[in-house]
Amino acid sequence: MSEDLLGGSVVDLPKLNFPVTYAFEIQMEEEKAMVLDPLRRKFVRLTPEEWVRLHLVQYLIQTLGYPEGLTAIETGFIYQGMQCRADVLVHARNGKPVLMGECKAPDIKLKQNVFDQIGRYNTSLKANYLLVTNGITHFCCEIDREKGSYEFLESVPKYTDLNFE
């Protein structure tokens, strides 16, 4: 899918596997495509990973009812003394992280190392749900801390269906 931007500049935007096509404001700055991130309220560089991240967030908010005010992009946190960032982090109304998402570009295969990364990060954040996507394939699992296990879900749950405990 190509968008004709500002006087004929073309940006290739891959078609992603979400039930709705979300609209974003895109502009060119110094020959680089920039996209308006509605949550951060600023233009950011339009990379394939950013394209996936923005679609995932809009899918969560617009389609699955996740509260915009409880959804954040690139949230910083400390993991083993190092500064890290969660691509997407959704909080429960009590402020605790409930869902963490990791986004990759559409051409990146979701391999074990991606799941290992989000699992390591979750030892600090302790979200109940982990979501990994490249915009084409989505994996979501629910963590059961009492049993020390996890279960992959058939789809990403609506916000109202999440286990907040």
PyMOL commands that set and color helices and strands:
alter all, ss='L'
color gray80, all
select helices_A, chain A and resi 48-63+68-70+112-125+159-161
alter helices_A, ss='H'
color red, helices_A
select strands_A, chain A and resi 2-5+9-12+26-29+32-37+42-45+71-79+82-91+97-103+129-133+138-144+149-153
alter strands_A, ss='S'
color yellow, strands_A
deselect
rebuild
show_as cartoon
